[in-house]
């Protein structure tokens, strides 16, 4: 079954840390770029981070640069988001997604159900 | 940063009617524009990518068009399950990848 399953969310105090995980199955994980996208309660979608298929390149939205780190373990088909120095404005449902294109960036064609992060 | 402005914010229509949703970019995104549908409590679902390509499993009543700065998502005949929030997204000039603020399609 083709799916992404996020975990690791929870309630954390401002300044704290969390590590999100996203387990993938049903597709050749190591050939797709991956992304994290978040959605604050009642708000729209916000792209957070990107990682190349081999992990050699990453990009972040400005508000998380220096605080969040995206990484992947292709041997475990798992994507990660290490979140440090968390702020109230990081409170959101965090989704992992994959590119529609094999080997390059593209629209997000597969989404997990999300994991909720609350900073309070 | 490319700003995407969606209009209208809310669209009230009846099943069977045609829906036309607009997305305008603050600068050209060429054809690198996608559309997503999101229902309450669910993850977004990719409908259209690169302006006009339907994603896997998306019904033919959904179509996308446009280029440069002006894009349209058309739903030819609304089904009850189509009432949701729709987002456009660009991936031409990034980072950051940006989304529009969404259009809520509601039952009239």
Interface residues (C-beta under 8 A of the other chain):
Chain A: X35 X37 X44 X45 X46 X47 X50 X59 X60 X61 X62 X95 X100 X105 X106 X107 X108 X109 X111 X112 X113 X114
Chain B: X34 X36 X38 X43 X44 X45 X46 X49 X50 X55 X56 X87 X89 X91 X94 X95 X96 X97 X98 X99 X100 X101 X102
